[in-house]
Amino acid sequence: MDKHLLVGIDIGGTTVKIGFISENGKIVHKWEVSTNLADGGRHIVPEIWSSIESKMEHLSYSLSSIIGLGVGAPGFIDAEKGYVHEAVNIGWKNVALAEAFQQYAKVPVYVENDANIAVLGENWVGAGNQADNLIAITLGTGVGGGIIANGRILNGANGMAGELGHMIVEENGAPCNCGNHGCLETITSATGIVRQALEKIIEIPHSKLAEAYNKNREITSKEIFELASEGDIAAKSIVDHTADVLGKVLANMGVIINPSKVLIGGGVSKAGDQLIDAIQQAFEKHALPRVSEACSIKTAQLGNDAGIIGAAYLAYSSKNSTFFT
């Protein structure tokens, strides 16, 4: 069975997600393999390709049907050269990733930061609806994101554009893993929300939040949002503060990027309208009216599929010189 296929690959520290994607962004087939971290990660590329070959044989696809391959990888990436300077969590340093895949694939290979490919995927067939100017924020254990400006991913001078979690939003704030203090990540990530809760429990010891924590000696961001929706003052103050900080950040970015869409993804975004509505209100409160009236804030739609779809789009758009503009 022959068809034109894009291959999207999303390399993570635990698993590699792989997908055969059509030229209109539909997933034809997807699967995962474990990330082999042995020997400094040198087996990762050959094992991915071996898996692709096996899957194509099983599905009766021809290797000649592959028209492009896109790869998302963690770490510091030179997208133009397809080069990974360093990806600590998979042991890579100075890896010519596009070249490594091209030895097997014999088709054009394109490489981008893993956060950026997720943004591309969401904007291609997800909640972005192919916006020319878009900001995406992922609220998980940490805070990541990406920016599309005039139809293209914004990489910056050396690939660091879009590291939104490390915008400093609180003077003398909590320490961040990056070595700074008061980064956005320390407040709006799942761990940052829990950190706020532990402080709030001391401040308001007779709240439902404190009761929930004292019962199991732990609390999750999901539980905090649930308690806030039930009217607990302590939990609601955390949600309000989190949304207000995000609203201010987006208002500040709004006068630089002037986006038509902001997408919120990651585990924290599962709070749904409770979070999105609060961020929208804070954004409208702090932003210039002309900025806020042009922009809508939405929950990302594609979940774990965003990476493979975005990686495929990377190959598709580069091959066809077609971007969101």
Stockholm file with secondary structure:
# STOCKHOLM 1.0

chainA/1-325         MDKHLLVGIDIGGTTVKIGFISENGKIVHKWEVSTNLADGGRHIVPEIWSSIESKMEHLSYSLSSIIGLGVGAPGFIDAEKGYVHEAVNIGWKNVALAEAFQQYAKVPVYVENDANIAVLGENWVGAGNQADNLIAITLGTGVGGGIIANGRILNGANGMAGELGHMIVEENGAPCNCGNHGCLETITSATGIVRQALEKIIEIPHSKLAEAYNKNREITSKEIFELASEGDIAAKSIVDHTADVLGKVLANMGVIINPSKVLIGGGVSKAGDQLIDAIQQAFEKHALPRVSEACSIKTAQLGNDAGIIGAAYLAYSSKNSTFFT
#=GR chainA/1-325 SS CCCCEEEEEEECSSEEEEEEECTTSCEEEEEEEECCCHHHHTTHHHHHHHHHHHHHHHTTCCGGGEEEEEEEESSEEETTTTEEEEEGGGTEEEECHHHHHHHHHCSCEEEEEHHHHHHHHHHHHSTTCSCSSEEEEEESSSEEEEEEETTEECCCSSSCTTCGGGCBCSTTCCBCTTSCBSBTHHHHSHHHHHHHHHHHHHHSTTSHHHHHHHHHTCCCHHHHHHHHHTTCHHHHHHHHHHHHHHHHHHHHHHHHHCCSEEEEESGGGGGTHHHHHHHHHHHHHHSCHHHHTTCEEEECCCGGGHHHHHHHHHHHHHHHTCCCC
#=GC SS_cons         CCCCEEEEEEECSSEEEEEEECTTSCEEEEEEEECCCHHHHTTHHHHHHHHHHHHHHHTTCCGGGEEEEEEEESSEEETTTTEEEEEGGGTEEEECHHHHHHHHHCSCEEEEEHHHHHHHHHHHHSTTCSCSSEEEEEESSSEEEEEEETTEECCCSSSCTTCGGGCBCSTTCCBCTTSCBSBTHHHHSHHHHHHHHHHHHHHSTTSHHHHHHHHHTCCCHHHHHHHHHTTCHHHHHHHHHHHHHHHHHHHHHHHHHCCSEEEEESGGGGGTHHHHHHHHHHHHHHSCHHHHTTCEEEECCCGGGHHHHHHHHHHHHHHHTCCCC
//
